[in-house]
């Protein structure tokens, strides 16, 4: 089958529908963001893109801090609510039942119910058009202990993370591979030595 040509648009997916917390422990807000991702490894850097009209925009611009809280399928109703209601009108923590939790390195709270929280400090604000991009250093990651195994490894596959694609939410499904599996050499099968045959005397 062929393809039809559409005008350029924001159709990349799936994306993480993260809840971004900002402000402080006394006056905190949550905004749901899908325009986010990783832009560098060393130092670890991320971004979120916000419309200047959003309630969280001036808060993050003034404080220079925010927390990216990874969302799970079980929290998806709160995720959606925080994306369609404004913090000017409601206390989203109170309405959704989410718990503000002191972060390790930044002043704004993390969300206790989220398995992973990325604490961020803004380094640059880039006007792009409809949105401004807040480029930030990831200064700390909070990890729920229940998803760390005995060897200290993060079991992200057990977190039940959610995804967003073209206006719809999805729960991540089964694992279908791991990074580099397509070029990984198969493990050698150990040779089994057969017992020597009994020789009859001649």
GINORTA-V129162 format. One record per helix or strand of 2 or more residues. SS is the DSSP state (helix for helix, strand for strand). FROM is the first residue (numbers start at 1). TO is the last residue. Records with the same first field share a line. If there is no record, write none. Layout:
BEGIN
SS=FROM-TO ; FROM-TO
END
This chain:
BEGIN
strand=18-23 ; 28-33 ; 36-40 ; 45-50 ; 65-69 ; 100-101 ; 110-111 ; 116-127 ; 132-143 ; 161-165 ; 168-171
helix=55-63 ; 73-84 ; 92-96 ; 145-147 ; 156-158
END
